[in-house]
Each structure stands twice: as structure tokens, then as C-alpha cells.
Amino acid sequence: MTHRFPIKEIARQAGLGTATVDRVLNNRSHVSPQTRNRVAAALRELEAQEAQLVAKGRRIILDVLAESPKRFSREIRLAAESAVGSIPSAAIRLRFQFQEVMTEAETIAALNRIANRGSHGLCLKARDTPAVRDAIGRLAAARIPVFTLVTDLPLTARQGYFGLNNAQAGRTAAYLMAQSLPALKGTVLMSRSQDSFRGETDRYTAFCDLITTLRPGVRLMDVSGGAGVTATTAQRLQSVLATGASVTAVYSMGGGNAAILRVLAAHGQTPAVFVAHDLDRENRHLLAVGAIQYVLHHDLEKDMRTLLGAALGGFKSMPAVRNVASSAVQIITPFNLSDLSGGV
């Protein structure tokens, strides 16, 4: 694997030890494919950022750590890189670590690595657990500011949350569904990627409260834990439908929507209403072909620019921003999809 960067620099970018990076670069044995992919990704990131780092001024290193499906990790990366490109006066290096499913231990290990190697700030999408909260406290003690994205960790030392107003989104989903359901009764399937994501919990609670008020006759069926990953989401839904359950509508809070639709179709079911989140490639396609009716959208690139403004507020010449900036919910249908040129 050819490169032009010092091993120490590659190791910092990848979040690995120098000895591990050396084994990868020299194609030695006893290295996992995941580790090789992390080194390859780090080299691509360094190359992409090299031109910007020649800018005058202090080099700023920001970490982005997220547990999310690949389709959404891609959108986070694009939004972050675009946001950095909009700040030409600063030499900012982004270090990414994405994983579709991260155990609590893996999340803590990643946070501890960031604390040990140092950073000017961390953009974090993680589950809300006591151990994660404690780890954020250790980062704060190490003077590394933490900013949460999309899903919040409010009872921590994090310095700000940036992303969707999740309770507002849940109520919006309930209203759309109540107006669209053909009858006052039926079963609404609610799908969450993980119980521990605070953002999805806020969506779920607000949705349940309002839909039962607007449509007291509906039955709510919660299927959670698929991580928004196609195979796992399909497996969990399959086990529920095997009991003979019939689905009238779907509110998907965590993704995996193509898989949800495939499993429903295999059981001869087509939901009358399907409300989803995030305007990624998959949902754009499903909207365009009429497989889903609504996507609750927010401007992730704008969220990331605001987050960067907060993260860089401590540096000279960089304007400080409010530490909480919730995005408004936009309702996207097949008929206004073409009005959005790109992004999430």
C-alpha cells in the first residue's frame, strides 16, 4: 500500500497504533480486514485534506464518531466535508470512524482513544448509556469538547446538540399518518434502530402520544433493535409477521426501509401509509417510485456547519454559536422531491 504520509500521522487519522499501521502498510499477516479498511480510509482522508492543510493558520483536528448504517454514515461524511470546505480560513482535518453497530464497549474504547491521542473537538452519534455519559465526562476533563449530532446525550458534559428536533418530528409523523389512514382502526408498525438512541426515543414517545390521541382505535406495534441494517431489520420484522400480524401503516424511525417493504410484500402486505426519516439514496428511490409516501427531512449539511461553528468558537476569528441548534422538520413527498438538489 503506497503512501506519502508518516506512519504516526496515518495512525492518528485511523485511530490505531503505529505498529498496527506498519503491519498493514507492509502487507504483513495477522491483520483483520476491518483494520486494513480503516488504514485505507485514513489514507484517502489524508489525501483529500492535504490541499486544505496548506492554508495559513492553526491546524484544527476534529473527530467524527458515529454508529449508523453505511447509507447514513455516507451522508454524515459528505455533510462534514462540505461544511469544512465552507470555512476556507481554517485548516481543519477531519478524522472519521463509522460503524454500523457499535457495542457499548467498542464505543467506550473509541472515545478513550480520542481522549488519549487528543482532539480539538468531537462530533458524536452514539447511544445514551451510563458508560457513554461517563466517557464524555472524561473527554470534557481532557478539554476535548463533545457535540452530539442527530441524537442527543443531554445528561452529559457535551457542549451542544445539533440536528433534528426529534419530538417535533414524531408529532409530525403522527399527524401525517392520522390524516392519511383510511380508517380509524388498524396496526401501525413502528421501527427503531436501537432502544438506546435518545433521538429515536424522543420521536417514538411523541409519536405514540399524539397518534393515540388522534386515532385512539389504532394498535401500535414496536419492532426495534435492527440497527437500521437491512439483514437485521428484515429478520426482526419477519419474526413479528410470522405470528400473523397485519400492518396498516409504518413509521420507520431508524431506517432499513427497503428491507421492511420487502418483508411486508413477502407476506402479501402493502402499508397504506409509510413515513420515514432521512433523505438518503435509498429513501430518494423509494419516494420516487411511490413505495413510501413521506420522508421527514432536515438539512444535515446546515447542522454540520452550525456544529463546526460551535466547535471552532474557541479559536480566534471564528464566530461562536449557540450550543443547541435543532433543525426544523421538512416534509418531503414524491411531488416535491425534485425541488431538493442533493444532500440528506
C-alpha positions as CSV (number, residue, x, y, z in Angstrom):
1,M,0.0,0.0,0.0
2,T,1.8,3.2,-1.2
3,H,1.6,6.4,0.8
4,R,3.3,9.7,1.4
5,F,2.4,10.3,5.0
6,P,4.4,9.5,8.2
7,I,3.2,6.3,9.9
8,K,2.4,8.3,13.0
9,E,0.1,10.6,11.1
10,I,-1.7,7.7,9.4
11,A,-2.1,6.0,12.8
12,R,-3.6,9.2,14.4
13,Q,-6.0,9.5,11.5
14,A,-7.1,5.9,11.7
15,G,-7.2,5.7,15.5
16,L,-4.7,2.8,15.5
17,G,-1.3,2.1,16.9
18,T,1.8,2.8,14.7
19,A,2.8,-0.9,14.9
20,T,-0.6,-1.9,13.5
21,V,-0.4,0.6,10.7
22,D,3.1,-0.6,9.9
23,R,1.9,-4.2,9.6
24,V,-0.9,-3.0,7.2
25,L,1.4,-0.9,5.0
26,N,3.9,-3.7,4.7
27,N,1.1,-6.2,4.0
28,R,2.1,-8.5,6.9
29,S,-0.2,-11.2,8.2
30,H,-2.5,-11.3,11.3
31,V,-4.3,-8.1,10.4
32,S,-8.1,-8.1,10.2
33,P,-9.9,-6.8,7.0
34,Q,-11.6,-4.2,9.2
35,T,-8.2,-2.8,10.3
36,R,-6.9,-2.8,6.7
37,N,-10.0,-0.9,5.7
38,R,-9.5,1.7,8.4
39,V,-5.9,2.3,7.3
40,A,-7.1,2.6,3.6
41,A,-9.8,5.1,4.6
42,A,-7.3,7.1,6.7
43,L,-5.0,7.4,3.7
44,R,-7.9,8.6,1.5
45,E,-8.9,11.2,4.1
46,L,-5.4,12.5,4.4
47,E,-5.1,12.8,0.7
48,A,-8.4,14.6,0.4
49,Q,-7.5,17.0,3.2
50,E,-3.9,17.7,2.2
51,A,-4.7,20.6,-0.1
52,Q,-6.7,22.4,2.6
53,L,-3.9,21.9,5.2
54,V,-1.6,24.2,3.3
55,A,-3.8,27.1,4.3
56,K,-2.3,29.5,6.7
57,G,-3.3,29.3,10.4
58,R,-3.5,26.7,13.1
59,R,-4.3,23.2,12.2
60,I,-7.5,22.0,13.8
61,I,-8.3,18.3,14.2
62,L,-12.0,17.3,14.6
63,D,-13.2,13.8,15.1
64,V,-16.5,12.4,13.8
65,L,-17.6,9.2,15.5
66,A,-21.0,7.6,14.6
67,E,-22.8,4.4,15.0
68,S,-25.0,4.4,11.9
69,P,-25.9,2.4,8.8
70,K,-23.5,2.9,5.9
71,R,-26.1,4.8,3.9
72,F,-26.3,7.4,6.7
73,S,-22.6,7.4,7.5
74,R,-22.0,8.4,3.9
75,E,-24.3,11.4,4.3
76,I,-22.6,12.5,7.5
77,R,-19.2,12.3,5.8
78,L,-20.4,14.3,2.8
79,A,-22.0,16.9,5.1
80,A,-18.9,17.3,7.2
81,E,-16.6,17.6,4.3
82,S,-18.8,20.2,2.6
83,A,-19.1,22.1,5.9
84,V,-15.3,22.2,6.3
85,G,-15.0,23.4,2.7
86,S,-17.2,26.3,3.5
87,I,-14.6,27.6,6.1
88,P,-11.6,28.4,3.9
89,S,-9.9,30.5,6.6
90,A,-9.2,27.4,8.8
91,A,-7.0,24.4,8.3
92,I,-9.3,21.7,9.5
93,R,-8.6,17.9,9.4
94,L,-11.5,15.5,9.9
95,R,-10.9,12.0,11.4
96,F,-13.9,9.7,10.8
97,Q,-14.8,6.5,12.5
98,F,-18.1,4.9,11.4
99,Q,-19.5,1.5,12.3
100,E,-23.0,0.1,11.6
101,V,-23.3,-1.4,15.0
102,M,-21.1,-0.5,18.0
103,T,-21.3,-2.3,21.3
104,E,-21.0,-0.1,24.4
105,A,-17.5,-1.4,24.9
106,E,-16.5,-0.5,21.3
107,T,-17.9,3.0,21.7
108,I,-16.1,3.5,25.0
109,A,-12.8,2.2,23.5
110,A,-13.2,4.6,20.6
111,L,-13.9,7.6,22.9
112,N,-10.9,6.7,25.1
113,R,-8.7,6.6,22.0
114,I,-9.7,10.1,21.1
115,A,-9.1,11.2,24.7
116,N,-5.6,9.7,24.7
117,R,-4.5,11.0,21.3
118,G,-6.1,14.4,21.7
119,S,-8.6,16.3,19.5
120,H,-9.9,19.8,19.2
121,G,-13.5,18.5,19.2
122,L,-15.7,15.5,18.7
123,C,-18.9,15.2,16.7
124,L,-20.7,12.2,18.2
125,K,-23.7,10.0,17.3
126,A,-23.9,7.3,20.0
127,R,-26.3,5.5,22.2
128,D,-27.3,7.1,25.5
129,T,-25.9,4.8,28.2
130,P,-24.3,5.5,31.6
131,A,-20.9,4.3,30.4
132,V,-21.0,6.6,27.4
133,R,-22.0,9.5,29.6
134,D,-19.0,8.8,31.8
135,A,-16.7,8.7,28.8
136,I,-17.9,12.1,27.6
137,G,-17.1,13.4,31.1
138,R,-13.5,12.1,30.7
139,L,-13.3,13.9,27.3
140,A,-14.5,17.1,28.8
141,A,-11.9,16.8,31.6
142,A,-9.3,16.4,28.9
143,R,-10.5,19.6,27.4
144,I,-12.0,18.0,24.3
145,P,-15.4,19.4,23.6
146,V,-18.1,17.0,22.5
147,F,-21.0,17.9,20.2
148,T,-23.9,15.5,19.6
149,L,-25.4,15.1,16.1
150,V,-28.9,13.8,15.3
151,T,-29.3,12.0,18.6
152,D,-28.6,13.9,21.8
153,L,-26.9,13.0,25.1
154,P,-28.4,15.7,27.3
155,L,-27.3,14.5,30.7
156,T,-23.6,14.7,29.9
157,A,-20.9,17.3,29.7
158,R,-21.5,17.6,25.9
159,Q,-21.3,21.2,24.8
160,G,-24.2,21.2,22.3
161,Y,-26.7,19.2,20.2
162,F,-27.2,19.8,16.5
163,G,-29.8,18.1,14.4
164,L,-33.4,17.3,14.1
165,N,-36.0,18.4,16.7
166,N,-36.9,14.7,17.2
167,A,-40.1,15.3,19.3
168,Q,-41.4,17.7,16.7
169,A,-40.6,15.0,14.0
170,G,-42.5,12.3,16.0
171,R,-45.6,14.6,16.3
172,T,-45.4,15.5,12.6
173,A,-45.3,11.8,11.7
174,A,-48.4,11.1,13.8
175,Y,-50.3,14.0,12.2
176,L,-49.5,12.9,8.7
177,M,-50.5,9.3,9.5
178,A,-53.7,10.3,11.2
179,Q,-54.7,12.3,8.2
180,S,-53.8,9.6,5.7
181,L,-55.1,6.4,7.4
182,P,-58.2,5.2,5.5
183,A,-59.9,4.1,8.7
184,L,-59.9,4.9,12.4
185,K,-58.5,1.4,13.2
186,G,-55.5,-0.6,12.1
187,T,-52.0,-1.5,13.2
188,V,-49.1,0.9,13.0
189,L,-45.7,-0.7,12.8
190,M,-43.0,1.4,14.5
191,S,-39.4,0.6,13.7
192,R,-36.4,1.9,15.7
193,S,-32.8,1.0,15.1
194,Q,-31.9,0.9,18.8
195,D,-33.7,1.5,22.0
196,S,-30.7,3.5,23.4
197,F,-30.6,6.2,20.8
198,R,-32.2,9.2,22.6
199,G,-33.3,10.9,19.3
200,E,-35.3,7.9,18.2
201,T,-36.8,7.5,21.7
202,D,-37.9,11.2,21.6
203,R,-39.5,10.5,18.1
204,Y,-41.2,7.3,19.4
205,T,-42.7,8.9,22.6
206,A,-44.0,12.0,20.8
207,F,-45.5,9.9,18.0
208,C,-47.2,7.5,20.4
209,D,-48.7,10.3,22.5
210,L,-50.2,12.1,19.5
211,I,-51.3,9.2,17.3
212,T,-53.3,7.6,20.2
213,T,-55.0,11.0,20.7
214,L,-55.8,11.5,17.1
215,R,-56.6,7.8,16.3
216,P,-57.4,6.1,19.6
217,G,-58.5,3.0,17.8
218,V,-55.1,2.1,16.2
219,R,-52.9,-0.6,17.6
220,L,-49.2,0.2,17.9
221,M,-46.6,-2.5,17.2
222,D,-42.9,-1.7,18.1
223,V,-40.1,-3.5,16.3
224,S,-36.7,-2.3,17.5
225,G,-33.1,-3.3,17.5
226,G,-32.4,-3.8,13.8
227,A,-29.8,-1.0,13.8
228,G,-31.3,0.2,10.5
229,V,-29.2,-2.5,8.8
230,T,-31.0,-4.4,6.1
231,A,-30.5,-8.0,7.2
232,T,-31.1,-7.5,10.9
233,T,-34.2,-5.3,10.3
234,A,-35.7,-7.8,8.0
235,Q,-35.0,-10.7,10.4
236,R,-36.7,-8.9,13.3
237,L,-39.8,-7.9,11.2
238,Q,-40.0,-11.4,9.8
239,S,-40.3,-12.9,13.3
240,V,-43.2,-10.5,14.1
241,L,-45.1,-11.1,10.9
242,A,-44.8,-14.8,11.3
243,T,-47.3,-14.5,14.1
244,G,-50.0,-13.4,11.6
245,A,-49.8,-9.7,12.4
246,S,-51.3,-7.3,9.7
247,V,-49.7,-3.9,9.2
248,T,-51.8,-0.9,8.1
249,A,-49.1,1.8,8.3
250,V,-45.4,2.1,9.1
251,Y,-43.4,4.8,10.9
252,S,-39.7,4.0,10.4
253,M,-37.5,5.9,12.8
254,G,-34.3,4.0,12.2
255,G,-34.1,3.1,8.5
256,G,-33.9,-0.2,6.7
257,N,-37.0,0.8,4.7
258,A,-36.4,-1.2,1.6
259,A,-36.0,-4.3,3.8
260,I,-39.2,-3.5,5.7
261,L,-41.1,-3.2,2.4
262,R,-39.7,-6.5,1.0
263,V,-40.7,-8.4,4.1
264,L,-44.2,-6.9,4.1
265,A,-44.6,-7.7,0.4
266,A,-43.4,-11.3,1.0
267,H,-46.4,-11.6,3.5
268,G,-48.8,-10.1,0.9
269,Q,-49.0,-6.8,2.7
270,T,-48.7,-3.2,1.4
271,P,-49.0,-0.4,4.1
272,A,-51.4,2.4,3.3
273,V,-49.0,5.0,4.7
274,F,-45.2,4.8,5.2
275,V,-43.4,7.7,7.0
276,A,-39.6,7.5,7.0
277,H,-36.6,9.6,8.1
278,D,-33.6,11.0,6.2
279,L,-33.4,11.7,2.5
280,D,-30.6,9.3,1.7
281,R,-30.2,7.5,-1.6
282,E,-32.5,4.6,-0.6
283,N,-35.3,6.8,0.5
284,R,-35.0,9.0,-2.5
285,H,-35.6,6.0,-4.7
286,L,-38.5,4.7,-2.6
287,L,-40.1,8.1,-2.7
288,A,-39.6,8.4,-6.5
289,V,-41.2,5.0,-7.2
290,G,-44.1,5.7,-4.7
291,A,-43.2,2.9,-2.3
292,I,-43.2,5.4,0.6
293,Q,-45.3,8.5,1.0
294,Y,-43.4,10.8,3.3
295,V,-39.8,11.4,4.4
296,L,-39.1,13.7,7.3
297,H,-36.0,15.6,6.2
298,H,-33.6,18.0,7.8
299,D,-30.6,19.8,6.4
300,L,-27.7,17.7,7.7
301,E,-25.1,19.9,6.0
302,K,-26.5,23.0,7.7
303,D,-26.5,21.1,11.0
304,M,-22.8,20.3,10.5
305,R,-21.9,23.8,9.5
306,T,-23.5,25.1,12.7
307,L,-21.8,22.4,14.8
308,L,-18.4,23.4,13.3
309,G,-19.1,27.0,14.2
310,A,-19.6,25.9,17.8
311,A,-16.6,23.7,17.8
312,L,-14.4,26.4,16.3
313,G,-15.8,29.2,18.5
314,G,-12.8,28.9,20.9
315,F,-10.4,29.8,18.2
316,K,-9.6,33.4,17.2
317,S,-11.5,34.8,14.3
318,M,-14.1,32.1,14.4
319,P,-17.6,33.2,15.4
320,A,-19.2,31.4,18.4
321,V,-22.7,30.0,18.0
322,R,-25.5,28.8,20.3
323,N,-24.8,25.4,21.9
324,V,-28.1,23.9,20.8
325,A,-29.5,24.3,17.3
326,S,-32.4,21.9,16.5
327,S,-33.4,21.7,12.8
328,A,-36.9,22.2,11.7
329,V,-38.7,19.3,10.1
330,Q,-39.3,19.4,6.3
331,I,-41.9,17.1,4.8
332,I,-40.8,15.5,1.5
333,T,-43.2,13.7,-0.8
334,P,-42.8,12.3,-4.3
335,F,-44.1,15.6,-5.6
336,N,-41.5,17.9,-4.1
337,L,-38.6,15.6,-4.2
338,S,-37.2,17.2,-7.3
339,D,-37.0,20.5,-5.5
340,L,-34.1,19.2,-3.5
341,S,-30.9,19.1,-5.4
342,G,-28.9,16.8,-3.0
343,G,-27.9,16.1,0.5
344,V,-29.8,14.4,3.2
